[in-house]
Amino acid sequence: MKTVIVCLLALTAVALARPEQYTDKYDTVDLDQLISNRRLLIPYVHCILEKGQCTAEGKELKSHIKEALETNCAKCTKA
């Protein structure tokens, strides 16, 4: 029983010690291309401002952009 408790405590410590980060799913997106192309950029802007529909990527961006800007992207991946 002690072994089980020790294992659970160790797993909890590892889970709590690991820094929370945003997903790296979009790290390969070329942001320069996105920003320089109005046709691609405007739908994201409308999504964030709640003036248009959101794609799955737009919803993900919208859910994190405020916090990322306020914390200087503290949870962003290194990519």
Stockholm file with secondary structure:
# STOCKHOLM 1.0

chainA/1-79         MKTVIVCLLALTAVALARPEQYTDKYDTVDLDQLISNRRLLIPYVHCILEKGQCTAEGKELKSHIKEALETNCAKCTKA
#=GR chainA/1-79 SS CHHHHHHHHHHHHHHHHSCCCCCSTTTTSCHHHHHHCHHHHHHHHHHHTTSSCCCHHHHHHHHHHHHHHHTTSTTCCCC
#=GC SS_cons        CHHHHHHHHHHHHHHHHSCCCCCSTTTTSCHHHHHHCHHHHHHHHHHHTTSSCCCHHHHHHHHHHHHHHHTTSTTCCCC
//
